Amino acid sequence: MARTTLTGRRAAVVGAGAVAAVASAVAFSPGADAATLTLKHTGTITTHLKTLNQDLVFPTTEVTKVDANTFAVSSTITPGTARGSIDLGGVVRLVTMQVAILPDGPATGGVTFNPDGTGTLAVTQKLKIQIQRVEPIGIKEINLVPNTCISSKPASLNLTAPIGLDDEGASDIFGPINLKGTLDIPAFANCGLLLTPLLNAIASGPGNDVSIALGAAA
């Protein structure tokens, strides 16, 4: 019984430590209100296009607001563009594409903590994908798609990331974050009579792995 009691006490202490970590961060966060912690990150979004077996890497900035009472999370990303290519035999470049992520509102979710102080961040981001440029054989002066070439409906991207412990054994809410999920890219529309079916064949579809690597919070 004493062993069980000790474990229970430790869990309570560590759980309280997770709350205290967020609460103290809120207290020292400039401009924060009484119950909200604001975290700012920079990093990259890597999307592996399953059909093409190719990675698209988007630079991004991100601002997260954490409710210190409920641990609810609202996160706004501002991604840049990424460029990829389709090559013939890995030698001759046929097409270069420029792609943008269009967030449909903020990512929302929350953090759940374990008795040992570790936790899991889980959020859902709705988004569309825009193909901004399709350049034949790498000729930047030619763009084969209009600016209306966008996925036909928003996709829901579910992402999770582990929350570890800092050097003092407290929940590390300021450390780097590595979110992972899988994106089903809807069909594209309004890309041109000939290019729409071609782009759907090579760029849309299920099972595209996404990883978001964010540096330590500012």
Secondary structure, 3 states (H helix, E strand, C coil): CHHHHHHHHHHHHHHHHHHHHHHHHHHCCCCCCCCEEEEEEEEEEEEEECCCCEEEEEEEEEEEEEECCCCEEEEEEEECEEEEEEEECCCEEEEEEEEEEEECCCEEEEEEECCCCCEEEEEEEEEEEEEEEEEECCCCCCCCCCCCCEECCCEEEEEEEEECECCCCCECCCCCEEEEEEEEECCEECCCCCHHHHHHHHHCEEEEEEEEEECCCC
